[in-house]
Amino acid sequence: MSIIDKVREAGVVGAGGAGFPAHVKLDAKVDYVLANGAECEPLLHKDAELTETYIDQVIRGMELSMEATGAPEAIFGIKAKRTRTVAALENATAGKPIKVQLFGDYYPAGDEFVLVYECTGRLIPAGGIPLQVGAVVHNSETLLNMAEAMEGRPVTRKILTVTGEVANPMSLSVPVGITLQELIEIAGGATTPDYTVFVGGLMMGRIESDLSKPVTKTTGGLIVLPSDHRLVTRMTTPNKAMHRIGKSACDQCSYCTEFCPRYLLGYDVQPHKVMRTLGFTATGKENWSKWADLCCSCGLCTLYSCPEDLFPKEACDQAIADRKEAGLERWLGPTEEITAHPMESGRHVPLKALMQKLGVKNYDRPAPWHHCNYQPRKVTLPLSQHLGAPAEVVVGVGDRVGAGQVIAEIPEGKLAARLHASIEGTVTAVNGSITIEQS
């Protein structure tokens, strides 16, 4: 069976957050396989920790991707500050056509467009994908899962970081489908009585109030903060209030644009112009909304750049949604001969400066690898844990399933990924997800 088929059977998806089915990425011919281990979200450590812990499997995953895509070269992008992991990588790649590319400690070094540019010097066309410049990009955990797939082991566990206001910050592997609350308890519980949970990161993640929600294949981490933290207050401001404040206070200083990582790479993203749309209520709004179309929602403009603490990122989100609802074609600006801004490397935002602005420097502490043997009594497995169509259920209520058994298949002709049981037990519910309980 081919590498692509093995990866497809194992239900491997992009573990960095996007969830793109990995078998589709492998079905291409490229010049480079790139590993994204830059991990630029503040406070998260899982990529470095898993790479160090499973170094042989991660490198094996890169070699498998190279074999499938015909790539003669691979590059592992990682921050230079991860000295232990860098040493492990350099030792494991000695004599192999795999280069270790060191990044500075800035945000967002892990953005796909930034990673491709830093590793290859190539700029992805506006609105395009790495494949268009001869590259395929995988998260380090995805590579680990590819190596596991070749041994016949499907994706039933997720590696993530739990940190912030918890007793024992850690990076660990847990069964897919356990609750967020269980995850916090594994880390020793919250250390403040009134807390708020960020899922996926402070910059590009979300606040989740329902801690009965499950861990999925794309959950990158949990950050627990006090509910009165300034960042919680800002991120829970109602959208109408965000836009009202922006309409009244934006003075068009353009700092949001000047620090935008996509703008600095040469793409036509200009959040300060999008902010002008907040003042249009009748007509003309679409003329300014187009400057949001290439926004990557990194959040840097809202949470770092704006001197007045306004919400340019949310204005861009709204502009993109409005243009889509109106049926307007995506505006991409120049798609060829993109040139990086001459100050591109000089305007990188240091992660420590970002954490200072966010007010989380006191949580900047290690989250070392924890060997977790937690066995849940129940898991809930959503049918949509990937980009594309939901997986198609192939089990019913009352069925006994074993750990690793296929419980949902890829629909015919659709972009999707298989789903496997993460524990042994009985199927007790099937709706938009599959619930399995030990009996």
Backbone torsions as a table, in degrees:
resi	resn	phi	psi	omega
1	MET	NA	138.8	-176.3
2	SER	-71.5	163.8	176.8
3	ILE	-58.5	-44.5	-178.5
4	ILE	-60.3	-43.9	-179.8
5	ASP	-64.9	-41.0	179.2
6	LYS	-62.6	-43.8	-179.9
7	VAL	-66.7	-39.2	176.7
8	ARG	-62.6	-46.3	-178.4
9	GLU	-62.5	-31.8	-175.5
10	ALA	-83.7	-5.4	178.3
11	GLY	70.6	33.2	-178.4
12	VAL	-76.1	130.3	176.0
13	VAL	-130.7	166.2	176.9
14	GLY	-59.2	115.4	-173.6
15	ALA	-87.6	-0.8	-178.8
16	GLY	-80.4	-8.7	178.4
17	GLY	137.6	-32.1	-176.6
18	ALA	-77.2	-37.0	177.3
19	GLY	76.6	26.9	179.0
20	PHE	-71.3	130.5	-179.9
21	PRO	-55.1	121.2	-170.9
22	ALA	-67.7	-30.6	-177.8
23	HIS	-64.9	-27.3	178.5
24	VAL	-72.1	-41.4	178.0
25	LYS	-60.9	-35.0	-176.6
26	LEU	-74.9	-16.0	-177.1
27	ASP	-87.9	61.2	-178.0
28	ALA	-157.9	164.0	175.0
29	LYS	-112.1	125.4	-174.2
30	VAL	-137.2	168.6	176.4
31	ASP	-89.5	-30.8	-174.9
32	TYR	-134.1	141.0	162.6
33	VAL	-105.3	124.6	-179.4
34	LEU	-113.6	133.6	174.8
35	ALA	-102.2	126.5	180.0
36	ASN	-96.1	96.2	175.4
37	GLY	-116.9	20.6	-175.1
38	ALA	-69.7	-33.5	174.1
39	GLU	44.3	76.2	-173.2
40	CYS	-94.2	-10.6	178.4
41	GLU	-62.1	130.4	178.4
42	PRO	-55.3	137.5	171.3
43	LEU	79.7	-10.7	-178.7
44	LEU	-90.9	142.8	-174.5
45	HIS	-135.1	3.4	-167.5
46	LYS	-64.2	-34.8	-177.9
47	ASP	-66.3	-44.1	178.1
48	ALA	-64.9	-43.1	-177.7
49	GLU	-65.2	-43.8	-178.9
50	LEU	-70.2	-35.3	179.7
51	THR	-64.1	-41.8	178.4
52	GLU	-68.1	-40.2	-176.5
53	THR	-72.4	-38.5	-176.1
54	TYR	-118.2	43.3	-171.8
55	ILE	-56.6	-42.0	-177.5
56	ASP	-64.9	-41.6	179.8
57	GLN	-68.6	-37.5	179.2
58	VAL	-63.7	-45.8	178.3
59	ILE	-65.3	-38.0	175.8
60	ARG	-60.3	-39.9	176.7
61	GLY	-61.2	-38.8	176.8
62	MET	-64.6	-42.6	-179.6
63	GLU	-64.9	-37.9	177.4
64	LEU	-64.5	-41.7	178.5
65	SER	-65.0	-39.8	176.8
66	MET	-61.9	-43.4	-179.7
67	GLU	-63.6	-43.2	-177.4
68	ALA	-67.9	-37.8	-174.7
69	THR	-96.7	-7.4	-178.4
70	GLY	74.7	15.1	-178.3
71	ALA	-71.2	127.3	179.4
72	PRO	-79.2	-12.9	-174.1
73	GLU	-142.1	147.7	175.4
74	ALA	-132.5	150.1	-179.4
75	ILE	-134.1	129.1	177.2
76	PHE	-103.3	112.6	179.9
77	GLY	-89.8	123.0	-178.4
78	ILE	-150.5	151.4	179.8
79	LYS	-72.9	139.2	-177.8
80	ALA	-61.5	-25.8	-178.0
81	LYS	-66.6	-18.9	179.9
82	ARG	-82.0	66.1	-168.8
83	THR	-60.6	-42.3	-179.7
84	ARG	-64.2	-43.7	-178.9
85	THR	-68.5	-39.3	178.1
86	VAL	-60.9	-43.9	179.1
87	ALA	-62.0	-41.7	178.3
88	ALA	-63.6	-41.6	179.4
89	LEU	-64.6	-45.3	-178.2
90	GLU	-64.1	-35.9	177.4
91	ASN	-69.3	-41.6	-176.2
92	ALA	-74.4	-23.4	-177.5
93	THR	-99.6	-0.3	-179.5
94	ALA	-56.3	127.5	179.9
95	GLY	79.9	1.7	179.1
96	LYS	-107.1	156.1	178.5
97	PRO	-78.6	46.3	-179.3
98	ILE	-125.2	121.1	-179.0
99	LYS	-99.5	143.4	173.8
100	VAL	-99.8	114.9	-178.3
101	GLN	-100.3	120.5	-177.2
102	LEU	-92.6	133.7	179.0
103	PHE	-109.3	155.3	170.1
104	GLY	-74.0	167.8	-178.1
105	ASP	-89.2	75.4	-178.1
106	TYR	-131.7	164.8	178.6
107	TYR	-114.8	135.1	-0.4
108	PRO	-105.1	86.4	179.6
109	ALA	-58.5	-25.8	-178.1
110	GLY	-87.4	-0.6	175.1
111	ASP	-59.7	133.8	-174.4
112	GLU	-56.6	-41.5	-179.1
113	PHE	-66.5	-40.7	178.6
114	VAL	-65.7	-45.6	-178.3
115	LEU	-59.5	-46.8	-179.5
116	VAL	-61.8	-42.7	-179.4
117	TYR	-65.3	-45.5	-177.8
118	GLU	-66.0	-36.2	-176.3
119	CYS	-83.6	-34.8	-172.5
120	THR	-119.1	-15.8	-174.6
121	GLY	78.1	3.9	-178.7
122	ARG	-98.6	144.1	178.4
123	LEU	-107.9	121.8	178.1
124	ILE	-62.9	135.8	177.0
125	PRO	-55.9	148.3	179.4
126	ALA	-53.8	128.0	-179.1
127	GLY	74.6	9.1	-175.2
128	GLY	-98.9	-165.1	-178.7
129	ILE	-132.8	161.5	-178.3
130	PRO	-55.8	-31.2	-179.2
131	LEU	-55.4	-30.7	-178.2
132	GLN	-69.8	-15.5	175.0
133	VAL	-116.7	24.2	173.2
134	GLY	75.4	31.7	-178.8
135	ALA	-135.2	151.1	169.9
136	VAL	-127.7	137.8	-174.2
137	VAL	-118.4	131.1	176.2
138	HIS	-126.7	143.6	168.9
139	ASN	-69.5	152.9	-178.2
140	SER	-60.4	-34.9	178.1
141	GLU	-68.5	-35.2	177.1
142	THR	-60.6	-40.9	178.6
143	LEU	-63.4	-41.6	175.5
144	LEU	-58.4	-44.5	-178.9
145	ASN	-67.1	-30.0	175.5
146	MET	-65.3	-43.3	178.6
147	ALA	-63.4	-40.2	177.0
148	GLU	-63.5	-38.6	-179.4
149	ALA	-60.9	-36.9	179.9
150	MET	-68.4	-18.1	175.9
151	GLU	-96.1	7.5	177.1
152	GLY	83.6	15.2	-179.1
153	ARG	-104.7	114.6	-179.3
154	PRO	-76.4	171.7	179.3
155	VAL	-78.4	107.8	177.0
156	THR	-127.4	-3.0	-178.1
157	ARG	-130.3	157.7	178.6
158	LYS	-128.9	136.5	177.2
159	ILE	-100.4	132.3	-178.2
160	LEU	-156.9	172.3	176.6
161	THR	-110.1	138.1	170.7
162	VAL	-118.9	123.1	-174.8
163	THR	-152.9	-172.5	-176.4
164	GLY	91.5	-134.2	-178.7
165	GLU	-81.8	62.6	173.1
166	VAL	-128.0	156.8	-175.1
167	ALA	-66.2	-38.4	-175.2
168	ASN	-133.4	85.8	176.4
169	PRO	-55.2	136.0	-175.6
170	MET	-157.4	160.4	167.9
171	SER	-114.1	137.7	-170.9
172	LEU	-158.9	168.3	176.4
173	SER	-113.2	128.3	-178.3
174	VAL	-132.0	158.2	175.5
175	PRO	-62.2	134.4	173.3
176	VAL	-59.9	135.2	176.1
177	GLY	105.9	-10.0	175.0
178	ILE	-72.4	163.4	-176.8
179	THR	-82.6	159.4	175.3
180	LEU	-61.7	-36.3	179.1
181	GLN	-63.0	-41.9	177.8
182	GLU	-60.7	-39.3	-179.2
183	LEU	-62.4	-43.7	177.8
184	ILE	-62.4	-39.9	-179.9
185	GLU	-67.2	-35.8	176.7
186	ILE	-61.1	-34.7	179.7
187	ALA	-83.6	17.0	175.2
188	GLY	92.6	0.5	178.7
189	GLY	87.9	163.0	178.9
190	ALA	-71.9	146.0	-178.5
191	THR	-102.2	10.4	174.0
192	THR	-136.7	141.3	-174.6
193	PRO	-70.2	-29.6	-177.4
194	ASP	-116.9	102.4	-173.4
195	TYR	-132.2	161.5	177.9
196	THR	-126.8	143.3	-174.4
197	VAL	-111.9	126.3	171.3
198	PHE	-96.9	126.2	178.7
199	VAL	-105.2	122.8	177.0
200	GLY	94.8	-14.0	179.1
201	GLY	134.7	163.8	-179.3
202	LEU	-78.9	-29.0	-173.4
203	MET	-91.3	-48.2	-174.7
204	MET	-117.2	5.0	177.8
205	GLY	-87.2	-161.0	-178.4
206	ARG	-139.1	157.1	172.2
207	ILE	-85.7	130.3	-178.9
208	GLU	-120.4	120.2	-179.4
209	SER	-91.9	-20.9	-178.8
210	ASP	-96.8	98.0	-175.7
211	LEU	-81.7	4.5	171.2
212	SER	-86.0	-4.2	178.0
213	LYS	-65.6	149.8	-175.8
214	PRO	-88.8	155.9	166.5
215	VAL	-71.2	134.5	179.7
216	THR	-117.2	-179.7	179.6
217	LYS	-64.1	-16.0	-176.5
218	THR	-112.3	4.8	179.8
219	THR	-71.5	116.9	-175.7
220	GLY	-91.5	-22.3	-179.3
221	GLY	171.6	166.5	175.8
222	LEU	-123.5	131.6	175.0
223	ILE	-122.2	120.1	-178.1
224	VAL	-99.8	122.4	178.9
225	LEU	-125.8	154.8	173.9
226	PRO	-60.3	142.9	-176.2
227	SER	-66.1	-18.2	177.8
228	ASP	-95.0	10.1	178.1
229	HIS	-64.6	142.6	-177.8
230	ARG	-56.9	-36.3	-178.7
231	LEU	-66.7	-37.7	177.0
232	VAL	-64.3	-43.9	179.6
233	THR	-59.7	-44.8	-179.4
234	ARG	-65.0	-44.0	-173.6
235	MET	-78.1	-12.1	176.6
236	THR	-103.0	7.7	173.9
237	THR	-63.5	129.8	178.9
238	PRO	-58.1	145.3	-178.4
239	ASN	-55.9	-40.9	-179.6
240	LYS	-60.9	-39.2	178.7
241	ALA	-68.4	-40.7	176.8
242	MET	-55.4	-48.0	-176.3
243	HIS	-71.6	-35.9	178.5
244	ARG	-64.4	-42.7	178.8
245	ILE	-64.1	-43.5	179.5
246	GLY	-62.7	-40.3	179.4
247	LYS	-61.1	-37.9	-175.2
248	SER	-87.2	-24.7	-169.0
249	ALA	-114.7	-18.3	-176.1
250	CYS	-65.5	123.4	-179.6
251	ASP	-105.7	15.9	175.7
252	GLN	58.8	41.3	178.4
253	CYS	-69.3	-24.4	177.1
254	SER	74.8	10.7	176.6
255	TYR	-59.7	-35.3	179.6
256	CYS	-59.8	-35.9	177.7
257	THR	-77.7	-43.2	-175.8
258	GLU	-62.9	-26.1	178.8
259	PHE	-101.3	-2.6	-177.5
260	CYS	-63.8	122.9	-177.2
261	PRO	-63.8	-32.6	178.0
262	ARG	-73.3	-39.8	176.0
263	TYR	-60.0	-41.8	-178.3
264	LEU	-68.7	-21.8	174.7
265	LEU	-83.2	-7.5	176.9
266	GLY	108.8	7.7	-179.3
267	TYR	-92.3	150.0	-175.9
268	ASP	-81.2	68.5	172.6
269	VAL	-110.4	120.6	-178.1
270	GLN	-137.5	84.1	-176.2
271	PRO	-57.8	-31.5	-179.1
272	HIS	-65.2	-31.2	176.4
273	LYS	-74.0	-35.7	177.0
274	VAL	-62.9	-34.7	178.8
275	MET	-59.1	-27.1	178.8
276	ARG	-64.3	-26.7	-178.1
277	THR	-62.9	-23.0	-178.0
278	LEU	-64.5	-20.3	179.5
279	GLY	-93.5	-0.4	179.5
280	PHE	-101.5	121.9	-179.2
281	THR	-116.1	-17.5	-176.3
282	ALA	-113.6	-55.3	-176.6
283	THR	-150.1	162.6	177.1
284	GLY	91.1	-10.4	-176.3
285	LYS	-58.9	-41.3	-175.7
286	GLU	-64.3	-21.8	179.7
287	ASN	-66.9	-26.0	-179.0
288	TRP	-104.0	-25.0	-177.2
289	SER	-63.0	-27.3	-175.2
290	LYS	-61.1	-22.2	-178.2
291	TRP	-71.5	-2.5	177.7
292	ALA	-96.4	-11.7	-167.3
293	ASP	-58.9	-28.4	-178.1
294	LEU	-103.7	13.8	177.4
295	CYS	-64.0	138.5	179.0
296	CYS	-101.9	5.6	177.3
297	SER	58.5	36.5	179.9
298	CYS	-71.8	-20.0	176.4
299	GLY	83.5	1.0	-176.6
300	LEU	-63.0	-37.1	-178.3
301	CYS	-64.8	-44.4	-178.2
302	THR	-73.2	-42.4	-169.5
303	LEU	-99.1	-4.4	179.2
304	TYR	-137.5	-50.7	-167.2
305	SER	-74.6	-40.6	-171.4
306	CYS	-69.4	119.8	-178.9
307	PRO	-72.4	-11.9	-178.6
308	GLU	-108.3	10.4	179.2
309	ASP	55.8	43.6	176.3
310	LEU	-89.4	-168.5	-170.0
311	PHE	-129.8	64.5	-179.9
312	PRO	-63.3	-37.3	-179.3
313	LYS	-61.3	-43.4	179.7
314	GLU	-67.7	-32.2	174.8
315	ALA	-65.3	-38.5	177.1
316	CYS	-66.2	-42.9	177.3
317	ASP	-57.2	-44.9	-179.0
318	GLN	-66.3	-39.9	179.4
319	ALA	-62.7	-42.9	179.0
320	ILE	-62.8	-44.2	-180.0
321	ALA	-64.3	-42.1	-179.5
322	ASP	-64.2	-42.7	-179.3
323	ARG	-66.6	-37.7	178.1
324	LYS	-65.8	-43.7	179.6
325	GLU	-63.5	-33.9	-179.8
326	ALA	-80.5	-3.8	178.7
327	GLY	74.0	22.2	-179.6
328	LEU	-79.7	142.7	178.5
329	GLU	-67.7	148.2	178.9
330	ARG	-65.7	131.1	179.0
331	TRP	-97.7	119.9	-173.0
332	LEU	-108.5	-12.3	-174.4
333	GLY	66.9	-155.0	179.8
334	PRO	-62.8	137.6	178.9
335	THR	-112.0	-14.8	178.5
336	GLU	-121.8	162.2	177.3
337	GLU	52.0	43.3	174.9
338	ILE	-73.3	135.8	-179.6
339	THR	-123.5	130.2	179.0
340	ALA	-64.7	147.5	177.6
341	HIS	-62.1	141.3	-179.8
342	PRO	-61.1	-19.8	178.1
343	MET	-100.4	16.3	-175.2
344	GLU	-54.4	-50.1	-177.2
345	SER	-77.1	-22.3	-177.9
346	GLY	-81.8	-12.5	-178.8
347	ARG	-110.3	16.2	173.5
348	HIS	-60.2	137.3	-178.8
349	VAL	-92.6	113.5	179.9
350	PRO	-59.9	138.2	-177.7
351	LEU	-61.3	-36.3	-180.0
352	LYS	-65.3	-38.2	177.4
353	ALA	-66.1	-38.9	178.2
354	LEU	-64.6	-44.1	179.6
355	MET	-64.2	-35.3	176.5
356	GLN	-62.7	-43.8	-179.8
357	LYS	-66.5	-36.2	180.0
358	LEU	-75.5	-18.0	-178.4
359	GLY	78.3	34.3	-177.3
360	VAL	-125.3	14.9	-177.6
361	LYS	-61.1	-29.7	179.4
362	ASN	-69.6	-12.3	176.4
363	TYR	-99.5	4.1	-178.2
364	ASP	-79.5	84.0	-177.7
365	ARG	-140.0	161.5	-178.3
366	PRO	-61.0	151.2	171.8
367	ALA	-128.0	74.9	-171.0
368	PRO	-65.3	161.2	-178.4
369	TRP	-64.2	132.4	179.5
370	HIS	-122.1	121.4	177.6
371	HIS	-77.3	107.2	-171.8
372	CYS	-100.8	124.7	177.9
373	ASN	-109.7	20.2	-175.7
374	TYR	-61.1	129.1	179.1
375	GLN	-115.2	103.9	-178.1
376	PRO	-73.5	151.3	174.6
377	ARG	-81.3	-19.1	-173.4
378	LYS	-153.2	142.4	173.3
379	VAL	-134.0	150.5	175.6
380	THR	-122.0	121.6	-172.2
381	LEU	-116.8	99.6	178.4
382	PRO	-59.9	146.5	180.0
383	LEU	-76.9	-17.1	177.3
384	SER	-113.2	93.3	175.2
385	GLN	-121.4	27.1	-172.5
386	HIS	-160.1	166.0	171.9
387	LEU	-71.0	145.8	177.5
388	GLY	106.0	-156.5	-176.4
389	ALA	-78.2	151.6	175.3
390	PRO	-62.1	150.0	174.3
391	ALA	-67.1	154.8	-174.2
392	GLU	-100.9	119.8	-174.5
393	VAL	-61.3	135.3	177.6
394	VAL	-124.7	13.2	175.8
395	VAL	-127.9	167.6	179.5
396	GLY	-131.8	166.2	177.8
397	VAL	-57.8	132.5	-179.4
398	GLY	97.3	-14.4	179.0
399	ASP	-70.3	139.0	171.0
400	ARG	-86.3	134.0	179.5
401	VAL	-130.2	151.0	176.0
402	GLY	-101.2	156.8	176.7
403	ALA	-59.9	128.9	-178.5
404	GLY	91.9	-5.4	179.6
405	GLN	-73.8	142.4	176.3
406	VAL	-67.6	126.5	177.9
407	ILE	-119.0	-11.1	175.9
408	ALA	-152.9	136.2	-174.0
409	GLU	-107.0	166.9	174.2
410	ILE	-74.5	123.3	177.0
411	PRO	-61.8	144.0	-178.0
412	GLU	-53.7	125.1	175.3
413	GLY	73.6	10.9	-176.4
414	LYS	-110.4	154.4	170.0
415	LEU	-80.4	116.2	-176.3
416	ALA	-167.8	-176.8	178.3
417	ALA	-141.9	148.8	176.1
418	ARG	-64.9	157.0	176.9
419	LEU	-127.9	136.8	-177.3
420	HIS	-123.1	150.5	176.6
421	ALA	-66.7	134.4	-179.8
422	SER	-94.9	-10.9	174.5
423	ILE	-140.1	164.8	172.5
424	GLU	-86.1	138.4	179.5
425	GLY	169.4	-158.0	-178.0
426	THR	-115.3	136.0	175.7
427	VAL	-71.0	121.0	-177.6
428	THR	-110.9	-12.1	178.5
429	ALA	-159.5	144.2	174.5
430	VAL	-138.6	112.8	173.7
431	ASN	-138.7	-106.8	171.2
432	GLY	-87.6	2.8	179.4
433	SER	-150.7	172.2	178.2
434	ILE	-118.2	123.6	178.4
435	THR	-101.1	130.8	178.2
436	ILE	-123.6	133.0	178.5
437	GLU	-125.8	140.7	173.8
438	GLN	-69.0	143.9	-179.7
439	SER	-122.1	NA	NA
